[in-house]
Amino acid sequence: MSKTKNTKTKATKKTTTKNTKPPKDKKLSAIDAAAQVLASAKAPMNAKEMIEAMAAKALWTSPGGKTPHATLYSAIIREISLKGKESRFVKKERGKFAAK
């Protein structure tokens, strides 16, 4: 006599989220806000100038970091190195960037 295993299959339940509301105005990230500021700027800007312009235009505010300009600078450099010609930014001179 052979023993048979009693295998039970579990039905998987798919969960869906009911998101019927349209998304509210999503907060811009610092790098997205910087891209907007540079697009409207006439001259290349450094990271501190971009942070000040973003705050003045109410596009982005620092969540309390001590050096948001250093974080923004790093993010822009990273985008330029990773995306190359597809980047939204161009380094014009030491520490200054412009929009493409």
N, CA, C and O of each residue as an XYZ file, in Angstrom:
400
protein
N       0.834     -1.167      0.000
C       0.000      0.000      0.000
C       0.885      1.239      0.000
O       1.825      1.325      0.790
N       0.605      2.177     -0.856
C       1.413      3.383     -0.923
C       0.707      4.531     -0.219
O      -0.517      4.661     -0.240
N       1.512      5.327      0.385
C       0.954      6.481      1.091
C       0.915      7.659      0.126
O       1.876      7.899     -0.606
N      -0.167      8.377      0.124
C      -0.276      9.567     -0.705
C      -0.320     10.785      0.195
O      -0.953     10.794      1.250
N       0.359     11.786     -0.251
C       0.367     13.024      0.527
C      -0.854     13.838      0.164
O      -1.237     13.933     -1.002
N      -1.431     14.396      1.137
C      -2.597     15.248      0.928
C      -2.083     16.677      0.745
O      -1.743     17.353      1.715
N      -2.031     17.121     -0.496
C      -1.529     18.469     -0.757
C      -2.689     19.420     -0.920
O      -3.627     19.174     -1.678
N      -2.600     20.477     -0.212
C      -3.633     21.505     -0.308
C      -3.051     22.700     -1.042
O      -1.921     23.114     -0.780
N      -3.803     23.229     -1.929
C      -3.348     24.432     -2.623
C      -4.059     25.626     -2.037
O      -5.271     25.620     -1.824
N      -3.291     26.622     -1.790
C      -3.866     27.847     -1.255
C      -4.162     28.801     -2.396
O      -3.347     28.999     -3.296
N      -5.311     29.368     -2.337
C      -5.663     30.373     -3.341
C      -4.969     31.667     -2.954
O      -5.043     32.116     -1.810
N      -4.302     32.250     -3.921
C      -3.634     33.517     -3.629
C      -4.631     34.646     -3.797
O      -5.401     34.697     -4.756
N      -4.589     35.523     -2.858
C      -5.512     36.647     -2.872
C      -4.764     37.883     -3.334
O      -3.766     38.279     -2.733
N      -5.243     38.474     -4.382
C      -4.618     39.694     -4.879
C      -5.235     40.879     -4.167
O      -6.454     41.026     -4.090
N      -4.374     41.699     -3.660
C      -4.865     42.897     -2.995
C      -4.672     44.085     -3.914
O      -3.615     44.274     -4.517
N      -5.689     44.851     -3.997
C      -5.603     46.059     -4.812
C      -5.891     47.251     -3.927
O      -6.710     47.194     -3.010
N      -5.218     48.295     -4.219
C      -5.471     49.510     -3.452
C      -6.467     50.356     -4.226
O      -6.381     50.502     -5.445
N      -7.381     50.888     -3.506
C      -8.386     51.732     -4.136
C      -7.937     53.173     -4.039
O      -8.117     53.830     -3.014
N      -7.355     53.649     -5.108
C      -6.872     55.020     -5.152
C      -7.700     55.767     -6.187
O      -7.307     55.899     -7.346
N      -8.830     56.242     -5.753
C      -9.710     56.930     -6.680
C      -9.426     58.417     -6.730
O      -9.870     59.108     -7.647
N      -8.684     58.914     -5.742
C      -8.369     60.343     -5.721
C      -7.206     60.621     -6.653
O      -6.267     59.828     -6.718
N      -7.248     61.726     -7.372
C      -6.081     62.077     -8.174
C      -4.945     62.480     -7.250
O      -5.192     63.028     -6.176
N      -3.705     62.221     -7.645
C      -2.589     62.574     -6.758
C      -2.515     64.076     -6.542
O      -2.696     64.871     -7.464
N      -2.244     64.438     -5.294
C      -2.098     65.858     -4.977
C      -0.806     66.364     -5.577
O      -0.003     65.591     -6.099
N      -0.615     67.652     -5.501
C       0.624     68.226     -6.007
C       1.784     67.552     -5.296
O       2.002     67.737     -4.099
N       2.504     66.784     -6.050
C       3.611     66.047     -5.493
C       4.775     66.999     -5.257
O       5.066     67.853     -6.095
N       5.434     66.852     -4.124
C       6.582     67.703     -3.839
C       7.714     67.356     -4.788
O       7.969     66.188     -5.081
N       8.372     68.373     -5.250
C       9.513     68.176     -6.124
C      10.720     67.759     -5.292
O      10.872     68.163     -4.139
N      11.556     66.957     -5.893
C      12.829     66.655     -5.248
C      13.749     67.852     -5.476
O      13.466     68.716     -6.305
N      14.823     67.890     -4.752
C      15.752     69.011     -4.883
C      16.327     69.087     -6.296
O      16.475     70.178     -6.846
N      16.647     67.953     -6.876
C      17.256     67.968     -8.206
C      16.238     68.361     -9.279
O      16.599     69.015    -10.257
N      14.976     67.972     -9.109
C      13.941     68.383    -10.063
C      13.676     69.880     -9.962
O      13.494     70.556    -10.974
N      13.655     70.390     -8.739
C      13.466     71.821     -8.538
C      14.653     72.599     -9.099
O      14.478     73.676     -9.669
N      15.852     72.062     -8.940
C      17.045     72.719     -9.479
C      16.979     72.770    -11.005
O      17.386     73.761    -11.611
N      16.473     71.718    -11.622
C      16.342     71.705    -13.081
C      15.387     72.812    -13.539
O      15.633     73.466    -14.552
N      14.300     73.019    -12.794
C      13.356     74.091    -13.133
C      13.989     75.461    -12.954
O      13.817     76.343    -13.795
N      14.722     75.640    -11.862
C      15.370     76.930    -11.591
C      16.397     77.239    -12.673
O      16.458     78.363    -13.171
N      17.195     76.256    -13.035
C      18.224     76.480    -14.049
C      17.624     76.720    -15.428
O      18.192     77.458    -16.234
N      16.481     76.104    -15.701
C      15.835     76.309    -17.001
C      15.389     77.757    -17.165
O      15.388     78.288    -18.275
N      15.014     78.388    -16.067
C      14.568     79.778    -16.148
C      15.686     80.781    -15.884
O      15.497     81.984    -16.065
N      16.853     80.290    -15.457
C      17.977     81.180    -15.169
C      18.688     81.577    -16.462
O      18.738     80.816    -17.428
N      19.227     82.777    -16.448
C      19.940     83.290    -17.624
C      21.426     82.955    -17.583
O      22.090     82.898    -18.618
N      21.935     82.737    -16.384
C      23.359     82.474    -16.220
C      23.542     81.194    -15.397
O      22.649     80.812    -14.642
N      24.680     80.541    -15.538
C      24.960     79.359    -14.711
C      24.936     79.719    -13.227
O      25.260     80.842    -12.840
N      24.551     78.754    -12.414
C      24.439     78.978    -10.970
C      25.195     77.895    -10.217
O      25.370     76.777    -10.702
N      25.641     78.258     -9.009
C      26.230     77.238     -8.153
C      25.129     76.653     -7.261
O      23.994     77.131     -7.283
N      25.455     75.638     -6.489
C      24.452     74.916     -5.705
C      23.787     75.809     -4.648
O      22.580     75.706     -4.428
N      24.555     76.674     -4.000
C      23.959     77.553     -2.982
C      22.964     78.518     -3.605
O      21.904     78.774     -3.033
N      23.293     79.050     -4.763
C      22.376     79.963     -5.451
C      21.097     79.230     -5.873
O      20.002     79.789     -5.809
N      21.247     77.991     -6.300
C      20.064     77.206     -6.677
C      19.168     76.936     -5.476
O      17.945     77.034     -5.580
N      19.764     76.598     -4.338
C      18.986     76.344     -3.119
C      18.219     77.597     -2.723
O      17.041     77.515     -2.377
N      18.870     78.756     -2.770
C      18.214     80.019     -2.419
C      17.079     80.334     -3.396
O      16.007     80.771     -2.979
N      17.311     80.113     -4.696
C      16.274     80.382     -5.696
C      15.103     79.419     -5.552
O      13.952     79.810     -5.744
N      15.385     78.172     -5.219
C      14.316     77.191     -5.036
C      13.455     77.551     -3.834
O      12.235     77.385     -3.865
N      14.083     78.041     -2.783
C      13.336     78.455     -1.598
C      12.526     79.721     -1.887
O      11.390     79.847     -1.431
N      13.106     80.654     -2.642
C      12.409     81.902     -2.966
C      11.193     81.651     -3.841
O      10.174     82.327     -3.701
N      11.293     80.681     -4.743
C      10.168     80.355     -5.630
C       9.225     79.323     -5.012
O       8.246     78.925     -5.643
N       9.509     78.888     -3.792
C       8.715     77.901     -3.055
C       8.609     76.585     -3.818
O       7.572     75.923     -3.774
N       9.674     76.206     -4.514
C       9.691     74.923     -5.221
C      10.133     73.793     -4.304
O       9.644     72.668     -4.405
N      11.063     74.107     -3.409
C      11.621     73.098     -2.525
C      12.177     73.773     -1.290
O      12.748     74.860     -1.368
N      12.008     73.129     -0.159
C      12.628     73.607      1.076
C      13.378     72.448      1.705
O      12.977     71.290      1.590
N      14.449     72.774      2.357
C      15.272     71.751      2.995
C      14.511     71.125      4.154
O      13.882     71.836      4.938
N      14.561     69.812      4.271
C      13.888     69.153      5.393
C      14.656     69.281      6.699
O      14.347     68.586      7.667
N      15.644     70.153      6.741
C      16.376     70.383      7.985
C      17.829     69.970      7.919
O      18.516     69.968      8.940
N      18.309     69.620      6.744
C      19.711     69.233      6.610
C      20.632     70.426      6.786
O      20.229     71.570      6.576
N      21.860     70.155      7.170
C      22.811     71.243      7.403
C      23.464     71.732      6.116
O      23.838     72.901      6.013
N      23.604     70.842      5.134
C      24.283     71.225      3.892
C      23.481     70.776      2.664
O      23.937     69.904      1.925
N      22.321     71.343      2.440
C      21.542     70.933      1.273
C      22.246     71.261     -0.039
O      22.050     70.570     -1.038
N      23.063     72.308     -0.041
C      23.787     72.666     -1.261
C      24.800     71.581     -1.646
O      24.998     71.309     -2.830
N      25.437     70.967     -0.654
C      26.394     69.893     -0.941
C      25.673     68.661     -1.476
O      26.179     67.981     -2.369
N      24.502     68.374     -0.935
C      23.709     67.237     -1.407
C      23.245     67.470     -2.834
O      23.301     66.562     -3.663
N      22.788     68.684     -3.125
C      22.342     69.020     -4.472
C      23.505     68.943     -5.458
O      23.357     68.388     -6.547
N      24.637     69.482     -5.092
C      25.828     69.436     -5.949
C      26.168     67.984     -6.283
O      26.427     67.650     -7.439
N      26.165     67.136     -5.275
C      26.484     65.730     -5.470
C      25.473     65.052     -6.394
O      25.853     64.252     -7.248
N      24.209     65.365     -6.227
C      23.164     64.767     -7.069
C      23.306     65.195     -8.529
O      23.112     64.391     -9.440
N      23.644     66.455     -8.741
C      23.815     66.953    -10.116
C      25.027     66.299    -10.765
O      24.950     65.864    -11.914
N      26.139     66.223    -10.051
C      27.345     65.580    -10.568
C      27.061     64.113    -10.896
O      27.508     63.595    -11.919
N      26.307     63.452    -10.005
C      25.978     62.040    -10.223
C      25.128     61.871    -11.477
O      25.355     60.948    -12.259
N      24.145     62.761    -11.676
C      23.305     62.665    -12.870
C      24.121     62.886    -14.138
O      23.935     62.184    -15.132
N      25.013     63.852    -14.103
C      25.852     64.117    -15.278
C      26.724     62.907    -15.601
O      26.861     62.533    -16.766
N      27.313     62.295    -14.577
C      28.203     61.162    -14.836
C      27.441     59.910    -15.252
O      27.938     59.137    -16.071
N      26.248     59.694    -14.708
C      25.488     58.492    -15.054
C      24.770     58.616    -16.390
O      24.787     57.679    -17.188
N      24.147     59.745    -16.644
C      23.336     59.907    -17.846
C      24.094     60.493    -19.021
O      23.662     60.359    -20.165
N      25.208     61.137    -18.758
C      26.024     61.697    -19.835
C      25.262     62.737    -20.645
O      24.833     63.757    -20.106
N      25.096     62.482    -21.928
C      24.434     63.443    -22.808
C      22.939     63.544    -22.548
O      22.304     64.504    -22.986
N      22.365     62.577    -21.847
C      20.936     62.593    -21.527
C      20.634     63.396    -20.250
O      19.470     63.574    -19.891
N      21.663     63.870    -19.580
C      21.497     64.626    -18.345
C      20.793     65.953    -18.600
O      20.885     66.523    -19.687
N      20.089     66.433    -17.579
C      19.399     67.730    -17.681
C      20.337     68.896    -17.406
O      19.976     70.054    -17.616
N      21.544     68.588    -16.936
C      22.476     69.617    -16.495
C      23.762     69.592    -17.304
O      24.148     68.568    -17.867
N      24.417     70.752    -17.346
C      25.722     70.889    -17.981
C      26.608     71.649    -17.008
O      26.195     72.660    -16.440
N      27.823     71.161    -16.818
C      28.764     71.873    -15.955
C      29.474     72.908    -16.810
O      30.201     72.560    -17.741
N      29.263     74.181    -16.495
C      29.840     75.267    -17.288
C      31.238     75.636    -16.847
O      32.138     75.798    -17.670
N      31.416     75.768    -15.546
C      32.720     76.070    -14.974
C      32.757     75.455    -13.595
O      31.793     74.819    -13.170
N      33.847     75.635    -12.901
C      33.996     75.002    -11.594
C      32.862     75.411    -10.649
O      32.735     76.577    -10.273
N      32.047     74.431    -10.277
C      30.965     74.665     -9.322
C      29.722     75.291     -9.894
O      28.772     75.523     -9.147
N      29.674     75.579    -11.181
C      28.509     76.237    -11.784
C      27.886     75.337    -12.836
O      28.576     74.694    -13.627
N      26.557     75.312    -12.820
C      25.814     74.455    -13.715
C      24.767     75.254    -14.476
O      24.330     76.317    -14.034
N      24.377     74.729    -15.619
C      23.297     75.325    -16.418
C      22.407     74.192    -16.906
O      22.795     73.024    -16.892
N      21.217     74.558    -17.336
C      20.299     73.563    -17.905
C      20.690     73.309    -19.348
O      21.228     74.190    -20.018
N      20.424     72.127    -19.813
C      20.708     71.804    -21.211
C      19.711     72.432    -22.111
O      19.790     72.270    -23.329
